[in-house]
Amino acid sequence: MVRVPRHVLRRLLSVGEDPDAIVAAAPPVPLRAVFRRFWPYTRGGRRWMVLLLCFSVIGPVLDGAEIWLFKLVVDDVLAPRDLSPFLWIALAYLGLVVGSGVLGFADDVLSTWVSERFLLALRADVFRHVQSLSLGFFERRRLGDVLSRVTGDVDAVETFLLSGVANALYYLIQVGVFLGLLFYLQWDLTLLALVIVPLFWRAARHFSRLIKDASRERRRRSGSISAIAEESLGNVALVQAYNRQGWEQRRFERESVGKFRAAMTSARIRAVYGPIVEVVEVSGALAVMAFGTWKLAQGQLTLGGLLVFLALISKLYSPLRDLSRLSNTFYAASASAERIIELLDQRPQVVEATGARRIGRARGDVEFDGVSFRYPGTSRWALSGVSFHAAPGGTLALVGASGAGKSTAAKLQLRFYDPDRGAVRLDGVDLRDLRLSELRESVAVVLQETLVFHGTVRENIAYGRPEATEADIVAAARAADADEFIRLLPEGYDTMVGQRGRMLSGGQRQRLAIARAMIRDAPILLLDEPTTGLDAQSGRRIMEPLRRLMAGRTTIVISHNLLTVRDATCIVVLDHGRVIECGTHEELLAHGGAYARLHRLTAATAPTPVGTPPMGKVLS
Ligand SMILES: Nc1ncnc2c1ncn2[C@@H]1O[C@H](COP(=O)(O)OP(=O)(O)OP(=O)(O)O)[C@@H](O)[C@H]1O
């Protein structure tokens, strides 16, 4: 016999390490913990599961009865050559077939219903949970991997919990029924047939572990593939402009090859496992046949009895084999379950305090009081002892070099993160004591990168306030100076703007964002570089709607556009996370510091303040 060296076998049946893992594998979770975790999602379908269980008992009983009828045909009709009992045996057989058909139909429909309901509940909950996570989670994780968990891995959990359990029970019941019949027929032959069970069990345990490793690697690679696809297709313009298609392709292929290898390892494990199980099974069947033939010769068994016994043995071995295979399926599916559990175990960094306060409509008094903040996992302070105050209706401008901490301050204002030291207050109340939904309702944002959803212009504006009427939408669009261009679009307010608003120009997207903020009618307005990416003319064009939007609201504006900054009630100059200057335009000019330097330079380089070079280049 050819001996395969151990190390070759190990290499064939196990997955290698990946030193440059794009997506890390989820921590292992014991099978029992996986069950406990997902069992609650079966709520609502449990009584139907009991019914399915009854079907599982009835099914094998009907199967057993069919085989029994075969024994009667051999022993009572064929052997004595007597046709008289045939009619009722034939009728019983027909009845059994019809019964099995009806049962099969009910079983198929009901089990699909139970599984799909389970998936519905789980998927909705996973998505709800992911939505509840703080911005920090999404800034750390690869979006594609999260998507692959929410879609692909969720389905695998169903295999684990419902189909898996249902099948396991079904097989167990089959084994029980057939074992009962076999013992009734010939207890000594049955005992001999059962010798193979411990062998089955050992093989299943060993191979399941190998399968689990390979499946874990497969799911991890699926996550990496989704992540790369999402990143490169989402940034297709950048990829093409920099001719990086080849590089992206190689990254994608590297992960795909990883998945392919893991799939091949799984296939090899299953391929080795199949014949091993078969050899065990055939040995058992042969032993039974030999002993059975001896008993037949001794006259201790009829021919019909032996044939039925052998038919039942194959019926018994089939669920036994399926049971041992199922353990492979269980372990494979548990690799996906681990990825879902890891997702569900993520806790939002920002949580609403119990008994959080309601403030109703805020006045718009914003205060940063000695705020220091470090992004999780970093050692540098993004903000350090930052204090400023914006009175209701006032405009506070945050200026500073790139990386000075302006957007971070905006994130803290929206409570995407909590400060490590100090406090951010709204109307004198620490944001941590406020209801999160009320805080967010108090703020309307217009971001640097305007977010436009795939949908109509109308839907995009109404996103700021879903209950807005048609008149509100048009009024907001007019105030945002967007009504005119919207009416020129092919279908006016019903025009689809494409994913991320691709059908619109940068300035049009920006005006749509202003209309959305306008309709929200919040007391606080957060403008993060609202004129970035716009040419001088478009930049100037949105100034007027912006001013209309800012009127009567507390505005925090992060801008390089000195037109907005000049009018601010207070200008805060940030540098490396610290406030280095603070005052009105005139005060800061008179002070002759960083702001005055910037102003001199921008005045010298640009005729109008709109479209000036980034302040970062000057301050840093
Ligand atoms: N999610 C993050 N995780 C870790 N560090 C971050 C994160 N976001 C920003 N930083 C770091 O925090 C610092 C402040 O960044 P921030 O985005 O607030 O700067 P900014 O003043 O808004 O810059 P810009 O004008 O270029 O938008 C930077 O050093 C940046 O590298």
The ligand as a Gaussian input file, in Angstrom:
#p B3LYP/6-31G(d) Opt

LIG

0 1
 N      -11.377000      58.125000      12.099000
 C      -10.180000      58.545000      12.487000
 N       -9.376000      57.685000      13.144000
 C       -8.158000      58.072000      13.567000
 N       -7.661000      59.317000      13.390000
 C       -8.410000      60.212000      12.750000
 C       -9.710000      59.874000      12.257000
 N      -10.239000      60.960000      11.651000
 C       -9.308000      61.942000      11.763000
 N       -8.225000      61.499000      12.419000
 C       -7.033000      62.278000      12.784000
 O       -7.453000      63.330000      13.631000
 C       -6.798000      64.548000      13.296000
 C       -7.834000      65.642000      13.010000
 O       -8.544000      65.284000      11.846000
 P       -9.753000      66.155000      11.278000
 O      -10.430000      65.339000      10.229000
 O      -10.591000      66.613000      12.399000
 O       -8.988000      67.383000      10.620000
 P       -9.570000      68.626000       9.830000
 O       -9.090000      69.826000      10.522000
 O      -11.038000      68.496000       9.646000
 O       -8.821000      68.451000       8.450000
 P       -9.321000      68.838000       6.950000
 O       -9.353000      70.314000       6.836000
 O       -8.241000      68.254000       6.105000
 O      -10.646000      68.170000       6.733000
 C       -5.919000      64.227000      12.108000
 O       -4.601000      64.044000      12.618000
 C       -6.430000      62.931000      11.562000
 O       -5.384000      62.143000      11.066000

